[in-house]
Amino acid sequence: MKNVEMTVEGTILTIKVDLSKEFGPSASGKTIIIASTEGNVAVPNRPEKVGLNVYRKK
């Protein structure tokens, strides 16, 4: 994962992303990647999965 922090308290999932970070252009070059789980990943200590991409236009 890039720039993604997940925590679970009870049944509440919290996802933290630092919007000031950048990881370069997307594959198409149209957007700048800010955060990604890089596919689907398990929620900590839970059976659910999360797939997340955060980006902005160039």
N, CA, C and O atoms as a DFTB+ gen file, in Angstrom:
232 C
 N C O
     1  1       0.845      -1.182       0.000
     2  2       0.000       0.000       0.000
     3  2       0.888       1.242       0.000
     4  3       1.969       1.263       0.588
     5  1       0.404       2.250      -0.664
     6  2       1.113       3.527      -0.716
     7  2       0.266       4.589      -0.040
     8  3      -0.824       4.908      -0.516
     9  1       0.756       5.146       1.071
    10  2       0.137       6.297       1.725
    11  2      -1.285       5.995       2.208
    12  3      -2.147       6.873       2.176
    13  1      -1.531       4.771       2.651
    14  2      -2.844       4.375       3.162
    15  2      -2.646       3.715       4.520
    16  3      -1.841       2.795       4.661
    17  1      -3.386       4.193       5.518
    18  2      -3.346       3.588       6.847
    19  2      -4.781       3.237       7.232
    20  3      -5.660       4.098       7.225
    21  1      -5.013       1.967       7.569
    22  2      -6.351       1.515       7.951
    23  2      -6.344       1.053       9.398
    24  3      -5.434       0.343       9.826
    25  1      -7.362       1.457      10.154
    26  2      -7.538       0.987      11.520
    27  2      -9.002       0.620      11.723
    28  3      -9.895       1.188      11.093
    29  1      -9.228      -0.337      12.611
    30  2     -10.583      -0.753      12.937
    31  2     -10.772      -0.612      14.436
    32  3      -9.980      -1.122      15.228
    33  1     -11.838       0.092      14.815
    34  2     -12.226       0.207      16.220
    35  2     -13.660      -0.283      16.311
    36  3     -14.579       0.379      15.828
    37  1     -13.853      -1.439      16.928
    38  2     -15.183      -2.045      16.948
    39  2     -15.570      -2.434      15.540
    40  3     -14.913      -3.266      14.914
    41  1     -16.638      -1.832      15.040
    42  2     -17.068      -2.112      13.667
    43  2     -16.842      -0.912      12.740
    44  3     -17.416      -0.850      11.653
    45  1     -16.010       0.036      13.168
    46  2     -15.741       1.240      12.364
    47  2     -14.357       1.149      11.732
    48  3     -13.349       1.028      12.429
    49  1     -14.322       1.209      10.413
    50  2     -13.072       1.238       9.656
    51  2     -12.718       2.695       9.387
    52  3     -13.540       3.460       8.883
    53  1     -11.478       3.076       9.729
    54  2     -10.979       4.413       9.442
    55  2      -9.807       4.289       8.481
    56  3      -8.885       3.504       8.704
    57  1      -9.853       5.073       7.410
    58  2      -8.778       5.083       6.414
    59  2      -8.147       6.468       6.426
    60  3      -8.840       7.475       6.283
    61  1      -6.813       6.516       6.599
    62  2      -6.096       7.793       6.602
    63  2      -5.199       7.864       5.377
    64  3      -4.483       6.917       5.053
    65  1      -5.255       9.020       4.695
    66  2      -4.432       9.300       3.518
    67  2      -3.886      10.707       3.671
    68  3      -4.639      11.638       3.956
    69  1      -2.578      10.870       3.484
    70  2      -1.956      12.204       3.514
    71  2      -2.081      12.803       2.107
    72  3      -1.384      12.382       1.185
    73  1      -2.966      13.778       1.953
    74  2      -3.237      14.355       0.639
    75  2      -2.109      15.235       0.118
    76  3      -2.162      15.691      -1.025
    77  1      -1.087      15.482       0.937
    78  2       0.046      16.293       0.474
    79  2       1.085      15.459      -0.278
    80  3       1.982      16.019      -0.910
    81  1       0.978      14.146      -0.219
    82  2       1.965      13.276      -0.884
    83  2       1.547      12.976      -2.310
    84  3       0.362      12.994      -2.643
    85  1       2.542      12.700      -3.151
    86  2       2.320      12.292      -4.535
    87  2       3.265      11.159      -4.871
    88  3       4.399      11.120      -4.394
    89  1       2.784      10.217      -5.710
    90  2       3.605       9.085      -6.117
    91  2       3.784       9.018      -7.628
    92  3       4.024       7.949      -8.189
    93  1       3.664      10.174      -8.279
    94  2       3.914      10.253      -9.704
    95  2       2.665      10.036     -10.531
    96  3       1.569       9.880      -9.991
    97  1       2.835      10.027     -11.847
    98  2       1.689       9.911     -12.745
    99  2       1.134       8.492     -12.791
   100  3       1.833       7.518     -12.515
   101  1      -0.148       8.409     -13.149
   102  2      -0.780       7.106     -13.366
   103  2      -0.219       6.492     -14.644
   104  3       0.569       7.123     -15.348
   105  1      -0.622       5.279     -14.935
   106  2      -0.138       4.597     -16.140
   107  2      -0.528       5.363     -17.406
   108  3       0.235       5.404     -18.371
   109  1      -1.716       5.968     -17.399
   110  2      -2.155       6.723     -18.575
   111  2      -1.508       8.099     -18.653
   112  3      -1.460       8.708     -19.722
   113  1      -1.006       8.590     -17.511
   114  2      -0.389       9.901     -17.466
   115  2      -1.372      11.043     -17.292
   116  3      -0.969      12.206     -17.293
   117  1      -2.652      10.736     -17.143
   118  2      -3.675      11.778     -17.020
   119  2      -3.856      12.271     -15.593
   120  3      -4.380      13.364     -15.380
   121  1      -3.431      11.482     -14.616
   122  2      -3.638      11.842     -13.214
   123  2      -2.358      11.625     -12.411
   124  3      -1.434      10.941     -12.852
   125  1      -2.326      12.226     -11.218
   126  2      -1.227      12.054     -10.271
   127  2      -1.739      11.157      -9.138
   128  3      -2.778      11.444      -8.543
   129  1      -1.037      10.105      -8.848
   130  2      -1.435       9.175      -7.797
   131  2      -1.039       9.749      -6.438
   132  3       0.103      10.159      -6.232
   133  1      -2.003       9.770      -5.516
   134  2      -1.771      10.261      -4.160
   135  2      -1.686       9.096      -3.179
   136  3      -0.857       9.106      -2.270
   137  1      -2.545       8.094      -3.364
   138  2      -2.546       6.928      -2.484
   139  2      -3.196       5.762      -3.208
   140  3      -4.040       5.952      -4.083
   141  1      -2.790       4.544      -2.831
   142  2      -3.381       3.360      -3.434
   143  2      -3.156       2.145      -2.543
   144  3      -2.113       2.005      -1.904
   145  1      -4.149       1.277      -2.517
   146  2      -3.946      -0.020      -1.863
   147  2      -3.276      -0.986      -2.831
   148  3      -2.884      -2.084      -2.436
   149  1      -3.141      -0.593      -4.083
   150  2      -2.520      -1.404      -5.130
   151  2      -3.239      -2.738      -5.276
   152  3      -2.624      -3.804      -5.243
   153  1      -4.540      -2.653      -5.435
   154  2      -5.396      -3.838      -5.531
   155  2      -6.241      -3.956      -4.274
   156  3      -6.278      -3.042      -3.450
   157  1      -6.911      -5.072      -4.135
   158  2      -7.764      -5.291      -2.968
   159  2      -6.940      -5.871      -1.829
   160  3      -6.176      -6.815      -2.029
   161  1      -7.093      -5.312      -0.642
   162  2      -6.359      -5.775       0.535
   163  2      -7.342      -6.020       1.673
   164  3      -8.414      -5.417       1.726
   165  1      -6.965      -6.907       2.575
   166  2      -7.823      -7.250       3.707
   167  2      -7.853      -6.117       4.722
   168  3      -6.845      -5.459       4.979
   169  1      -9.021      -5.907       5.287
   170  2      -9.159      -4.988       6.413
   171  2      -8.500      -5.677       7.608
   172  3      -8.703      -6.876       7.800
   173  1      -7.715      -4.955       8.419
   174  2      -7.005      -5.593       9.535
   175  2      -7.935      -6.405      10.445
   176  3      -8.915      -5.885      10.978
   177  1      -7.607      -7.677      10.608
   178  2      -8.323      -8.590      11.504
   179  2      -9.804      -8.760      11.171
   180  3     -10.618      -9.028      12.054
   181  1     -10.150      -8.601       9.881
   182  2     -11.542      -8.726       9.433
   183  2     -11.566      -9.474       8.104
   184  3     -10.548      -9.528       7.415
   185  1     -12.717     -10.058       7.728
   186  2     -12.804     -10.769       6.442
   187  2     -13.038      -9.847       5.246
   188  3     -12.886     -10.281       4.104
   189  1     -13.404      -8.582       5.484
   190  2     -13.692      -7.652       4.391
   191  2     -12.412      -7.231       3.670
   192  3     -11.310      -7.300       4.213
   193  1     -12.605      -6.795       2.430
   194  2     -11.491      -6.300       1.615
   195  2     -11.784      -4.863       1.171
   196  3     -12.940      -4.451       1.080
   197  1     -10.709      -4.110       0.896
   198  2     -10.814      -2.721       0.431
   199  2      -9.922      -2.550      -0.790
   200  3      -8.795      -3.044      -0.823
   201  1     -10.435      -1.851      -1.788
   202  2      -9.652      -1.429      -2.933
   203  2      -9.771       0.086      -3.038
   204  3     -10.876       0.606      -3.196
   205  1      -8.649       0.803      -2.952
   206  2      -8.707       2.266      -2.873
   207  2      -7.666       2.890      -3.787
   208  3      -6.506       2.476      -3.809
   209  1      -8.104       3.902      -4.546
   210  2      -7.193       4.739      -5.317
   211  2      -7.588       6.187      -5.066
   212  3      -8.757       6.548      -5.196
   213  1      -6.608       7.021      -4.706
   214  2      -6.835       8.449      -4.545
   215  2      -5.910       9.141      -5.541
   216  3      -4.708       8.877      -5.574
   217  1      -6.485      10.030      -6.354
   218  2      -5.697      10.694      -7.393
   219  2      -6.292      12.053      -7.696
   220  3      -7.409      12.363      -7.283
   221  1      -5.524      12.870      -8.430
   222  2      -6.041      14.162      -8.902
   223  2      -5.576      14.353     -10.339
   224  3      -4.570      13.791     -10.770
   225  1      -6.339      15.163     -11.066
   226  2      -5.982      15.467     -12.458
   227  2      -4.708      16.264     -12.492
   228  3      -4.420      17.042     -11.582
   229  1      -3.939      16.067     -13.553
   230  2      -2.707      16.822     -13.769
   231  2      -2.993      18.274     -14.000
   232  3      -2.069      19.061     -14.201
